[in-house]
Amino acid sequence: MIAAASASPLRIRDEIDLMFCLPLGSDHSRPMMRAVANPVNALMPGSTNSRVRSARRIFGTRGRPERCQDMLHDSLPDLIRVLIVSTLAYIGLVLILRKAGKRSLAKLNAFDLVVTVALGSILATTQLSREVSLLEGLLAITLLALLQWTVSRFSIVSTRFRKLVRSEPRLLLENGVFREDAMRAERLTRSEIEASIRSAGIGRIEDVAAVIIESDGSLSVIPERGDELTVLRSVKR
């Protein structure tokens, strides 16, 4: 029993830290841990919680009100900082995206999606992290918008660059017939394609002229109307 008790001081100290709202392994908990976790007290009847309560009566709740308050909110200056920085960062984001144009928000390929997610992450970090200043956050947002503009611009003038940064749309179903090779390459199942057909309001696969997986990963469904599908010229087969 003594061996088992001597092997658990760290665990008991962590429990004390949590109960007193102290950081795990803090200096404040060491005297209480010695009073609670020594072999003599460990052999006494009662659970760890009861011994902790006894130590609390002896040592008081030093540091508890302040540290428990930190769990709910920071100081008033920190709250004011969040209010001001959030407002200014949001205004800056709107102005930057307005200057970058509508293309900066269009999720037409994987790179656009990455930029959109990164913008949200930078905005949240700028609002809440004390380590990131407002100017640093706005600079990062401006840099991302500039990179997105550069990539889209080069994609227009260079076919080779466009193929490097963008995936080509691919035909998965044509005239009611599944293209198994394309489905395996894109890792899609028949049930997933059928779900996209149902979402388009079509009840028969035979009534579908084509299903295409676009560059952004979405599925486009074209119903059968008997006309030539000229929009498939840029689609990989």
Secondary structure, 3 states (H helix, E strand, C coil): CHHHHHCCHHHHHHHHHHHCCCCCCCCCHHHHHHHHHCHHHHHCCCCHHHHHHHHHHHHCCCCHHHHHHHHHCCCHHHHHHHHHHHHHHHHHHHHHHHHHCHHHHCCCCHHHHHHHHHHHHHHHHHHHCCCCCHHHHHHHHHHHHHHHHHHHHHHHHCHHHHHHHCCCCEEEEECCEECHHHHHHHCCCHHHHHHHHHHCCCCCHHHEEEEEECCCCCEEEEECCCCCCHHHCCCEC
